[in-house]
Amino acid sequence: MKALKLVLAPMDGVLDAPLRRVLTDINCYDYCESEFVRITDITVPSGVLLKKVPELQTGGATRSGTPVYVQLLGQYPDVMASSAALACRMGAAGIDLNFGCPAKQVNKSNGGAALLRNPDLISQICTAVRESVPSHIPVTAKMRLGYDNSDSCMEIAEKIFSTGVDALCVHGRTKADGYLPNTVRWDLIGKIRMQCPVPVIANGDIFDRASAEKCSSVTGCSTLMLARGALYLPNLANVIRSNEEPFSYEKMVDTVHRFVAAFDHFNPEGNIFARMKQFLSYLREYYNELYTMDIFKRVCRCRDVYEALSLLDSTVPEVVGSGAVLNEI
Ligand SMILES: Cc1cc2nc3c(=O)[nH]c(=O)nc-3n(C[C@H](O)[C@H](O)[C@H](O)COP(=O)(O)O)c2cc1C
């Protein structure tokens, strides 16, 4: 496979600073992105940025040195621009603009995917942000193929890339597709790439080495963004990049321990048990034993995270002894 660049995606409510730390400690990502920071009609307060992106206090990078781009979501060009400039002064390694979030709450206030119906406004936002951000700091945009359908995907892409942004990430689905399986259109990402003078980052349904290879060959993109797959298999980026062995069940359990420690570092007052169960609900897509051996259910019956961690530890010999084979996703 040709050399690929890999980006760890933004995932609101999931890929927060603790998980970014763990996954960029384990894998060689070129950069990662913060969850979206919602920008209203005033410049975002610095406290909000620091809460969402604590890595701004450590040079705009995770512990392993992986750069963290701050993703902004909003509809007012001037406020997006001033918020982006502030994030850069605070140490952001890059700025990404969200034109894809399908959440009702966000779309209601004309944010995220709602802007796909207004390519001129997208263009104004990109222009204003690119102008406000120092030229050595990358500005990227992340779009879906359209709102109801993909008819305007090329027009939207052109509006974006003609503003001078440094790269365009395309999630190969429309807003209407949500996250439905079998809806991703890598071919359309490829069409956009052929017209686009800046690098296009392909995103959607990359879950293993084979799908990464196929996505790259269909789209012609040499940079891929990984979202859910990066949570199903914690060392997915290294599996894709350097053909590393997929993590064993034991290493997956170790990753959960690392997540609990990282969460305790960033957010000691937070509900770690809920977040651990959320992480396991992604992991069980790859580690099917979590279903088939009722391990996830048993974890949910634990009283707290410590009991859950020792239960998980105790399942390692059980799973290894069962000869369970790791699964294709
Ligand atoms: C729970 C969840 C939260 C997400 N949050 C964001 C977000 O904050 N910003 C964004 O641009 N995309 C967000 N996405 C979209 C992902 O970044 C990605 O584009 C999408 O999941 C497709 O990639 P995948 O098939 O590799 O998962 C989110 C997706 C999920 C499932």
Ligand as a Chemical Component Dictionary entry (heavy atoms), coordinates in Angstrom:
data_LIG
# 
_chem_comp.id                   LIG 
_chem_comp.type                 NON-POLYMER 
_chem_comp.pdbx_formal_charge   0 
_chem_comp.three_letter_code    LIG 
# 
loop_
_chem_comp_atom.comp_id 
_chem_comp_atom.atom_id 
_chem_comp_atom.alt_atom_id 
_chem_comp_atom.type_symbol 
_chem_comp_atom.charge 
_chem_comp_atom.model_Cartn_x 
_chem_comp_atom.model_Cartn_y 
_chem_comp_atom.model_Cartn_z 
_chem_comp_atom.pdbx_ordinal 
LIG C1  C1  C 0 -20.746 10.140 17.966 1  
LIG C2  C2  C 0 -20.189 10.924 16.804 2  
LIG C3  C3  C 0 -19.762 12.231 17.008 3  
LIG C4  C4  C 0 -19.245 12.990 15.938 4  
LIG N1  N1  N 0 -18.817 14.267 16.162 5  
LIG C5  C5  C 0 -18.273 14.993 15.138 6  
LIG C6  C6  C 0 -17.762 16.300 15.343 7  
LIG O1  O1  O 0 -17.729 16.833 16.468 8  
LIG N2  N2  N 0 -17.273 16.965 14.263 9  
LIG C7  C7  C 0 -17.271 16.406 13.004 10 
LIG O2  O2  O 0 -16.816 17.048 12.051 11 
LIG N3  N3  N 0 -17.701 15.156 12.800 12 
LIG C8  C8  C 0 -18.199 14.440 13.826 13 
LIG N4  N4  N 0 -18.618 13.157 13.607 14 
LIG C9  C9  C 0 -18.433 12.548 12.266 15 
LIG C10 C10 C 0 -17.094 11.786 12.190 16 
LIG O3  O3  O 0 -15.997 12.652 12.357 17 
LIG C11 C11 C 0 -16.969 11.073 10.820 18 
LIG O4  O4  O 0 -17.062 12.044 9.814  19 
LIG C12 C12 C 0 -18.060 10.016 10.591 20 
LIG O5  O5  O 0 -18.251 9.233  11.754 21 
LIG C13 C13 C 0 -17.696 9.101  9.403  22 
LIG O6  O6  O 0 -16.470 8.465  9.634  23 
LIG P1  P1  P 0 -16.380 6.907  10.104 24 
LIG O7  O7  O 0 -17.187 6.106  9.118  25 
LIG O8  O8  O 0 -14.899 6.596  10.080 26 
LIG O9  O9  O 0 -17.003 6.825  11.466 27 
LIG C14 C14 C 0 -19.145 12.402 14.654 28 
LIG C15 C15 C 0 -19.550 11.079 14.465 29 
LIG C16 C16 C 0 -20.071 10.340 15.514 30 
LIG C17 C17 C 0 -20.498 8.913  15.267 31 
# 
loop_
_chem_comp_bond.comp_id 
_chem_comp_bond.atom_id_1 
_chem_comp_bond.atom_id_2 
_chem_comp_bond.value_order 
_chem_comp_bond.pdbx_ordinal 
LIG C1  C2  SING 1  
LIG C2  C3  SING 2  
LIG C2  C16 DOUB 3  
LIG C3  C4  DOUB 4  
LIG C4  N1  SING 5  
LIG C4  C14 SING 6  
LIG N1  C5  DOUB 7  
LIG C5  C6  SING 8  
LIG C5  C8  SING 9  
LIG C6  O1  DOUB 10 
LIG C6  N2  SING 11 
LIG N2  C7  SING 12 
LIG C7  O2  DOUB 13 
LIG C7  N3  SING 14 
LIG N3  C8  DOUB 15 
LIG C8  N4  SING 16 
LIG N4  C9  SING 17 
LIG N4  C14 SING 18 
LIG C9  C10 SING 19 
LIG C10 O3  SING 20 
LIG C10 C11 SING 21 
LIG C11 O4  SING 22 
LIG C11 C12 SING 23 
LIG C12 O5  SING 24 
LIG C12 C13 SING 25 
LIG C13 O6  SING 26 
LIG O6  P1  SING 27 
LIG P1  O7  DOUB 28 
LIG P1  O8  SING 29 
LIG P1  O9  SING 30 
LIG C14 C15 DOUB 31 
LIG C15 C16 SING 32 
LIG C16 C17 SING 33 
# 
